[in-house]
């Protein structure tokens, strides 16, 4: 269960982004740029020892970098164009995509629990977030959110392939410069922060804690956890974000929302326990009378 806990801890740290981003007050592209800069800091220490000769793992690393830039751009665009609840719900179609794709892409054993839990956790997340606020273009928001879900699923699949040759820290850090270049191609000069001040340092700290440390924990656990189960545990990110919003920023959390959060947690624990149950020793056969 240690590796499941690492995946869960990484997703939980991702849910704490608002602690660093909201007080800073920067644009989404500036936040993304600074977070990726923070994740790139260990690169000089990792370049020499990287497994560049493993072509498959290196290509997977490049795919992770490109997919991460697309994921960030689409998700934040979704939140800008319409209801935040629609953006988050469609973004978290990713675990269902992972449960469906992992056996085909990675040859992993199909997880029945993950397939069942994906729509259940999506329902719990819908209860947790609440009804859409009715503003913006819900259709465009859903399309952008679903697009981000696709790239998020690609990130997890690519990370799974890359960690076979690269360390969790290397995957978390070496993909970031690729994402930076792609982000600048998408957002342009608007992604550059205006100055090095308290706000930018705060986002850089968030990039180190939530981005680098969270991703390292997730990648380390992902090495030993079925992809479908890891996808289900990523629902801890929006659950954590909702709890942080309630506890720190005084956002409303209704009894229905609490029930939804408990449903998300229960489904995650149920999926995570599947591998443990499968590994349990079989009872000794009983001799026939």
Secondary structure, 3 states (H helix, E strand, C coil): CHHHHHHHHHHHHHCCCHHHHHHHCCCHHHHHHHHHHHHHCCHHHHCCCCCCCCHHHHHHHHHHHHHHHHHHHHHHHHHHHECHHHHHHHHCCHHHHHHHHHHHHCCCCCCHHHHHHHHHHHHHHHHHHCCCCCCECHHHHHHHHHHHHHHHHHHHHHHHHHCCCCCHHHHHHHHHHHHHHHHHHHHHHHHCCCCCCHHHHHHHHHHHHHHHHHHHHHHHHHCCCCHHHHHHHCCHHHHHHHHHHHHHCCCCCCHHHHHHHHHHHHHHHHHHHHHHHHHCCCCCCCCCC
